């Protein structure tokens, strides 16, 4: 945004230099307006184009980051494997670029505390790019937010989709994580994700509940369901897969409840 502001300032300065001789001339106002109108129009068009260009560049950078992650998945089968190998390599031969890449991989995997620590290592090893500090600040904020969320009562669920089944779906196929309670027909909570997000660990709290004035602690027995949805709706059909866990006294669980999507829906 600073680039945009600087460009517009210089453009306005150049515009003023062009306009000043016209304004200074002793000519009728109508004549001056005819001369100045095309210049003002050009200024507005260039300002809008520059703003759009910078916004488009930001989206392009995000798309490149997404492509980089997808390439890693295709080559190594798992980003987690790459993280493990890169982290081991950096313990032996640390460098700024390696720590920066590790931080971005952690950030992509939503491991925010590890991402912030990796970006700090990158800075210690000489990284000077402003994007490193920006991403570090982002990771720290997300880590704090995740920490606050973990203190709230909630069900932590890890959803896994085996590679053999994953290959049957595109990355943008919808996945639902659903909580059901005995005696209640409709789901008490439903979270919508995509196949590209898996494996995924989420925490379902009161904010995700679909029943007004209810609390997650009101339900001692839960059915935790994770399923693909080719239709894009919560109603799955032929070709979809699901996984189910039945949980009693979930508040006593100290670890995440893992649900593996392995059973075909007929």
N, C-alpha and C positions, 0 to 999 in steps of 0.2 A: 504494500500500500504506500510506503514511503516513495517508491519509484514512481508510482502514479502521481502522487502529490507534487514531486519534483518536476515531472514532465509537464503537468498542467501549469505549474508556476512559470516555467520557461516559455511555454506556449503563450500564456497570457502576457508575459513581458514582450515577446516578439510581436504579438498582436497589438499591444499598446504602441510600440515603435512604428508599426505600419499605420495605425489609426491617427497618431498625433498630427502628422502633416495635414491630414484631411480635416480634422477637428479645428486646427489652427487657421485654415483657409477661410477667407471671407466670402463664403458661398451660402446660398439659401439652404435652410435646414433640410428641405426635401431632396436637394442634390446630395447632401452629405449622407442622408439615410440610404439613398440608392447605392452609394459607394461602400458604405459600411456594412450593409445587410449581408452581402456574400461572404465578407470576412468573418462576421460573427457566426454565420451558419457553418463555415468551415471549421471554426474553433470548436463549436459544439460537437460536430461530427467526429473530429479527431479525438476529443476528450472521451466520448462514448466508446470509440474504437479502442483506445488505449486501455480503458478500464476493462473492457471485455477481453482484451488480449491477455492482461495479467491474470484475470479470473480464469480464463481458459488454460493458461500455463499452469496454474495451481491444480486444476483438475487433471491436466496431462501428467503432472508429477505423481499424483495419487494413482493414476492408471498405470504408470510405469512401475510403481511400488507393488501394485497388485499383480502385474505380469511377472515381476521378479519372483514373488512368492509362489505363483502358479508354476513357474519354470522349475523352481527348487523342488516342489512337490512331485512334478513329473519325473525329474531326474533321480531323486533320492527316495521317493515314496512317502517321506514324512519330514516336515519341517523340524520336528523334535529331534530327529536323528542328526540333521545338519547342525542344530544348536549344540547338541552334545559333542559332536566332533570339533566344531569351531571353538567352543569353550575350552576343550582339552588342548587344542592347538595354541590358543592364546595364553594358556598357563605356561607353555614352553617358550613361545615366541610372540610376546605381546607387541601390538602396534595399534596406532590410533584408528586406522581404517577398519581393522578387524573388529575392534571393540565397538565401533560405530555400527557395523553391519550386524553384530550380535545383538546390540540394543534394538535395532529395527526389527529383527526376527522375534525377539522377546515381546516387543510391543504388538506385533502382528498376532502373537499367540496369547495376548492379554495377560502376560506375566509382567505386570507393570513395575513392581519393585526391582526385579532383575533387570528390566530395561533401563530404569533410572541409574542403577549401579553400573551398568555397562557403558552408558553415555558418560558417566563420571570418569570411568577408566579412560575412555577415548580422549576426554579433555586433559587428563593427567599425562597422557602420552603425546600430547601436542596438537590435538584437533582444534582448529581455530574457526571452522565454519560456524556461522550463526545458527544454522539449522540443528547443530548438535545440542546447543543449550536450549533451543526452543523445544526440541523433542524430549530433552531431559525434564524440562518444566512440565510438559504435557504428561509424561510418564509418572512423575511425582504426584501430580494432581489426581490422576486416575487411581494411583495406588492408595492415596488417602481416602478417596471416595469408596474404593473397594473395601478398605479397612472399616470405614464407618458402616457400610452395608453389612459386613460380616458380624457386627455387634447386634444387629437386629434379629429377632426370632425369624427363622426361615428354614426351608428345606434346601440343602445343597445337593444338586443332581449333576452327575457326569454322564453325558450321552456319547456313545461310541457306535460307529458304523464300520464293520469290517471291510477291508479293501475289496474283497471278492464281490460284495453286495454294492459297495460304493460305485464301482465301475458301471453299474446298471443305470445310474442316475447322472444327470447333469449337475453342475455345481450350484445352479440357481433353483434346484428342486426344493420345495418348501418342506421343512421339518417342524413338527409340533411337539412340544413337551407339555404334557397335560397332567394335572393332579385331579384325582377323583376321591370322593369320600363316601363311605357306606350310607345308604338311605337317601342320597342326593343324586338325582338323575343327570343333571348337567354338570360339566366339569367345574370345579371350584377355582381353577386357574389354568391358563393356557398361554404358553410363550411361543412365538413364531420365530423360527430361524431358517437357515438354508443349509444344504449339504456342505457347502464350502466352509461353514463355520465349525464343522465337526473334525476331531473330537472337541467337545465343549463342556465346560463346567459353569453352571449358573446357580444363583441363589434365588429361590422363589420366596418372597416375603409378602406381607399384607398388601403392599402396593400392587401386586400381581393378581390379587383375588378378584373374582367376578361376582361375588356375593356381597351386597351392601352391608356395611357395619360388621362384617365378619373378621375374625382374626385367625391367622394360620395356626395358632396354639389351641384353637377350639376343636381341632380335628386330630385325634390321637392315632387313628388308622387311616392310611392313605394308599391309594393305588397310583403309582408313578408310571406313566405311559409315554413313550417316545415313538414317533412314527413319521414316515415320509408321507407326503401328500402330493401326488402328481397333479391332482385337480387344483391345488392351491388353496383348498378349503379344508376345514378341520375334519370333514368326512372323507376318510380314505377309501380306496377301492382296489380292485384287482391290479396287481403290479406293484403295489406298495408293500412296505415291510414295517414291522413294529417290534418293540420290546417292552416288557412289563415287569415291574417289581411291586410286590405287596409288602407294605411296611407297617409295623405296629410300634407305637412309642418312638416315633422318629426323632423326638427331641433328645433321646439318649444316644443317638448316633454321633460319634466323634469324627467320622470320615464321610466323604461324599457317597451318596447312593448312586451306584453305577448301573446304567441301563444300556444294554447292547441291542441294537436294532438288527435282529436276525430272523424273525419269523415272518414268512410271507402272508399277506392278507388275500384271501380268496373271495 
